[in-house]
């Protein structure tokens, strides 16, 4: 979860009134914060430097200096944030609807044509086999709905949307775990390779969904789905689409009792 999303989540959580008020002040002075001291920010927010330090730790940053650095980098990246489709220099108003719809449909169709049915079933079989499913991803992409089905079948599920929590969750993994990585463009880093290595060390089976451009070591490519990236939020639609396919196929095979593979006997569901 990026720094702006964290601030907005805290701001929207009115049950944390003190933190919500601080988040409101931070959001109101976003562009100033990278250029001022903690003392100046405390004055602006009508609070103490101790409260500011406590709040940035609540947001999972070590100190105010690290918070400012991450915020500055995020604001510099902002032109790419929330881009719903690839950029054009000119965009006729009457063409927005048709271009967005056409691009989205084309991207989904291209993605679906590149998914071998046997690969979908391999992912689903690993989910059914595992006692524990861990999703390492910047967002759930519908995973919370899937957790309902998996909980009914007695499976432990974990969702890690930040890299620190992901490493902690991976320490709980073992040979009976299936770890599903959704690697978006902003997650393509050495830290992600560290997480993949940690998952492999635990003996877990790893499934990966990533951009075609992301080069993975050979030992991580056995269970992988890749997609052609537009560099926009349309990529998120593809990840939601893939999660939907996993849910649909899992329900067919292990809940509704439909869609058995050839040569398989009927299964009532995972133990």
C-alpha positions in Angstrom: 0.0 0.0 0.0 1.6 3.3 -1.1 1.9 6.3 1.2 -1.0 8.3 -0.2 -3.3 5.3 0.1 -2.3 4.8 3.7 -3.0 8.4 4.6 -6.4 8.2 2.9 -7.3 5.0 4.7 -6.5 6.5 8.0 -8.4 9.7 7.2 -11.5 7.6 6.2 -11.3 5.6 9.4 -13.2 8.0 11.7 -12.9 5.6 14.6 -9.3 6.7 15.0 -10.2 10.3 15.5 -6.8 11.6 16.5 -5.0 9.8 13.7 -7.8 10.7 11.3 -7.4 14.4 12.1 -3.6 14.2 11.6 -4.1 12.4 8.3 -6.4 15.2 7.3 -3.7 17.8 8.0 -1.1 15.7 6.2 -3.3 15.5 3.1 -4.0 19.2 3.2 -0.3 20.0 3.2 1.1 17.2 1.0 3.2 19.3 -1.2 4.7 21.3 1.7 5.7 18.4 3.9 8.8 17.3 1.8 10.3 20.8 2.3 9.6 21.5 6.0 10.9 20.2 9.3 9.0 18.1 11.8 8.8 21.1 14.0 7.1 23.2 11.3 4.7 20.4 10.5 3.8 20.0 14.2 3.0 23.8 14.3 0.8 23.5 11.2 -1.0 20.5 12.7 -1.4 22.0 16.1 0.3 19.0 17.7 3.7 17.9 19.1 6.6 16.4 17.3 6.1 13.3 19.4 2.6 12.9 18.0 4.0 13.4 14.5 6.7 10.7 15.1 4.1 8.3 16.5 1.8 8.9 13.6 4.5 8.1 10.9 5.4 5.0 12.8 1.7 4.1 12.7 2.0 4.4 8.9 4.9 1.9 9.1 7.8 4.4 8.5 10.8 4.4 10.8 10.9 8.2 11.3 9.8 11.5 9.8 12.8 11.7 7.6 12.0 8.4 5.9 8.3 9.4 5.6 9.3 12.7 3.9 11.6 10.8 1.5 8.9 8.3 0.5 6.3 11.1 0.2 8.6 13.1 -2.1 9.2 10.2 -4.4 5.5 9.4 -4.5 4.5 12.9 -5.4 7.2 12.9 -8.2 5.6 9.7 -9.5 2.1 11.1 -9.2 1.5 11.8 -12.9 1.4 8.0 -13.4 -0.9 7.4 -10.5 -4.6 6.8 -11.2 -4.0 6.8 -15.0 -6.9 4.8 -16.3 -5.6 4.3 -19.8 -2.5 5.0 -21.9 -1.9 8.7 -22.4 -2.6 10.6 -25.6 -1.4 14.1 -26.4 -4.9 15.0 -27.5 -8.1 13.3 -26.3 -11.4 14.4 -28.1 -14.1 14.5 -25.5 -16.5 12.4 -27.5 -13.8 9.7 -27.9 -13.1 9.0 -24.3 -15.9 6.5 -23.8 -15.2 4.5 -26.9 -11.4 4.5 -26.5 -11.5 3.5 -22.9 -14.1 0.7 -23.6 -12.2 -0.5 -26.6 -8.8 -0.6 -24.9 -10.2 -2.4 -21.9 -12.0 -5.0 -24.0 -9.0 -5.6 -26.2 -6.7 -5.9 -23.2 -9.0 -8.5 -21.5 -9.4 -10.5 -24.7 -5.6 -10.5 -25.3 -5.0 -11.6 -21.8 -7.6 -14.4 -21.9 -6.2 -15.7 -25.2 -2.8 -16.1 -23.6 -4.0 -18.2 -20.6 -3.7 -21.9 -21.3 -6.7 -23.7 -19.6 -4.3 -26.2 -18.1 -2.4 -23.4 -16.4 -5.6 -22.1 -14.8 -6.3 -25.6 -13.5 -2.7 -26.0 -12.2 -3.2 -22.8 -10.1 -6.6 -24.1 -8.9 -5.2 -27.5 -8.0 -2.4 -26.0 -5.9 -5.0 -23.8 -4.1 -7.0 -26.9 -3.4 -4.0 -28.9 -2.2 -2.6 -26.3 0.1 -3.7 -25.8 3.7 -2.6 -22.2 3.5 -2.9 -19.6 0.8 -0.9 -16.3 1.0 -1.6 -13.5 -1.4 1.3 -11.1 -1.8 -0.1 -8.2 -3.7 -0.5 -4.4 -3.5 -4.3 -4.8 -3.4 -6.7 -7.7 -2.9 -8.2 -7.7 -6.4 -11.2 -9.6 -5.1 -9.3 -12.0 -2.9 -11.5 -11.1 0.1 -14.4 -12.7 -1.7 -12.3 -15.8 -2.3 -11.3 -16.0 1.4 -14.9 -16.8 2.2 -14.8 -20.0 0.1 -11.4 -21.0 1.4 -12.4 -20.4 5.1 -15.4 -22.7 4.6 -13.0 -25.4 3.5 -10.8 -24.9 6.6 -7.9 -23.1 4.8 -5.9 -20.4 6.4 -5.5 -17.3 4.2 -3.2 -14.3 4.5 -3.2 -11.1 2.5 -0.1 -9.0 2.6 -0.3 -5.6 0.8 3.0 -4.2 2.0 6.5 -5.7 1.8 7.2 -5.7 5.5 4.1 -7.7 6.4 4.7 -10.0 3.5 8.1 -11.1 4.8 6.5 -11.7 8.2 3.7 -13.8 6.7 6.1 -15.8 4.6 7.8 -17.0 7.8 4.6 -18.9 8.5 4.7 -20.7 5.1 5.7 -24.3 4.6 5.4 -27.1 2.1 1.6 -27.1 2.5 1.4 -23.5 1.5 0.6 -21.9 -1.9 1.9 -18.4 -2.3 0.3 -16.3 -5.0 2.3 -13.2 -6.1 0.7 -10.4 -8.0 3.8 -8.4 -9.2 2.8 -5.1 -10.5 5.2 -2.6 -12.2 5.9 -0.7 -9.0 6.7 -4.0 -7.2 9.4 -5.1 -9.6 12.3 -4.6 -7.3 15.1 -6.5 -5.5 12.8 -6.6 -2.5 10.3 -8.6 -4.4 13.1 -11.0 -5.4 13.9 -11.3 -1.7 10.3 -12.3 -1.0 10.3 -14.8 -3.8 13.5 -16.3 -2.4 12.0 -16.4 1.1 8.9 -18.2 -0.2 11.1 -20.8 -2.0 13.2 -21.4 1.1 10.0 -22.3 3.0 9.3 -25.0 0.5 6.0 -23.4 -0.6 4.6 -23.7 -4.1 4.7 -20.3 -5.8 2.3 -18.9 -8.4 3.1 -15.7 -10.1 1.1 -13.2 -12.2 3.3 -10.4 -13.6 4.0 -8.3 -16.6 5.6 -9.9 -19.6 8.5 -7.5 -19.2 9.4 -8.7 -15.7 12.3 -11.2 -16.0 12.1 -14.0 -13.4 14.8 -16.5 -12.6 14.0 -19.9 -14.1 13.2 -21.5 -10.8 10.1 -19.2 -10.5 8.6 -19.6 -13.9 6.9 -23.0 -13.5 3.6 -21.5 -12.4 3.3 -18.1 -14.0 0.8 -16.1 -15.9 2.0 -12.9 -17.7 0.2 -10.1 -19.3 1.0 -7.2 -21.6 1.1 -4.0 -19.6 -0.4 -0.7 -20.7 1.4 1.2 -17.9 -2.0 2.3 -16.6 -4.7 1.2 -14.1 -6.0 -1.2 -16.8 -3.4 -3.6 -15.5 -5.4 -3.8 -12.3 -8.4 -4.9 -14.2 -6.4 -7.8 -15.5 -5.4 -8.9 -12.0 -9.0 -8.7 -10.9 -10.0 -10.8 -13.9 -7.4 -13.4 -13.1 -8.6 -13.6 -9.5 -12.2 -14.0 -10.8 -11.1 -16.9 -13.0 -9.5 -18.6 -10.0 -12.7 -18.2 -7.9 -15.0 -19.4 -10.7 -12.9 -22.5 -11.4 -12.4 -23.3 -7.8 -16.1 -23.1 -7.1 -16.9 -25.2 -10.2 -14.6 -28.0 -9.1 -14.7 -28.0 -5.3 -17.9 -26.3 -4.3 -20.5 -26.8 -7.1 -19.1 -30.2 -8.2 -18.8 -29.2 -11.8 -16.0 -29.1 -14.4 -14.1 -32.2 -13.3 -10.9 -32.8 -15.3 -10.8 -35.9 -17.5 -9.8 -38.9 -15.5 -10.5 -37.3 -12.2 -13.1 -38.6 -9.8 -15.8 -36.4 -8.2 -14.5 -34.5 -5.2 -16.6 -33.1 -2.5 -13.9 -30.5 -1.6 -10.5 -30.3 0.0 -10.0 -31.9 3.3 
